[in-house]
Amino acid sequence: MKVDFTESFQDFNLLVANAKPRGGTLLFDAISSASDNLIKLRNKYPNVILRILALTDGEDTGSHTSI
């Protein structure tokens, strides 16, 4: 599931509550994309506190990105 940034804890809770496992996890690609987006956010807002939260089973099943 790909979602935009949110400042709303209520929106975040709703997204998590409605998340359904679908398989096909591209975990490394998702973290790489999130990191790129956070760098852009940091450039716009230098004092922002950044976090990546990944809810996953920990298994990457086909990313193009590797760690």
C-alpha positions in Angstrom: 0.0 0.0 0.0 1.4 3.4 -0.9 0.1 6.5 0.9 1.1 10.1 1.1 2.5 11.8 4.1 0.0 12.7 6.8 0.1 14.9 9.8 -3.1 13.4 11.1 -2.8 10.7 13.6 -6.5 9.8 13.0 -5.9 9.3 9.3 -2.8 7.2 10.1 -4.9 5.0 12.5 -7.5 4.5 9.8 -5.0 3.5 7.2 -3.4 0.9 9.6 -6.8 -0.4 10.7 -7.9 -1.0 7.1 -4.6 -2.4 5.9 -4.9 -5.9 4.4 -2.0 -8.3 3.6 -1.7 -8.8 -0.2 1.8 -10.3 -0.6 4.2 -9.1 -3.2 6.1 -6.9 -0.8 8.7 -4.7 -2.4 10.1 -3.7 1.0 13.5 -2.3 -0.1 11.9 -0.4 -3.0 9.4 1.1 -0.6 12.0 2.2 1.9 14.2 3.7 -0.8 11.3 5.7 -2.2 10.3 6.8 1.3 13.9 7.9 2.0 14.0 9.9 -1.3 10.8 11.7 -0.4 12.0 12.5 3.1 15.2 14.0 1.7 13.0 16.3 -0.4 10.9 17.2 2.6 14.0 17.9 4.7 15.2 20.3 1.9 11.9 22.2 2.1 11.6 22.1 5.9 15.2 21.9 7.4 14.0 21.5 11.0 11.5 18.7 10.4 11.8 15.5 12.3 11.7 12.6 9.9 10.6 9.0 10.4 9.9 5.9 8.3 7.5 3.4 9.8 7.2 0.1 7.9 4.6 -2.4 8.9 5.8 -5.6 7.3 6.4 -9.3 7.8 10.1 -8.4 6.9 10.2 -10.4 3.7 11.1 -8.6 0.5 9.7 -10.5 -2.5 11.1 -8.8 -5.5 12.5 -5.3 -5.0 14.8 -3.8 -7.7 16.6 -2.0 -4.9 18.9 -3.9 -2.6 20.5 -3.1 0.7 
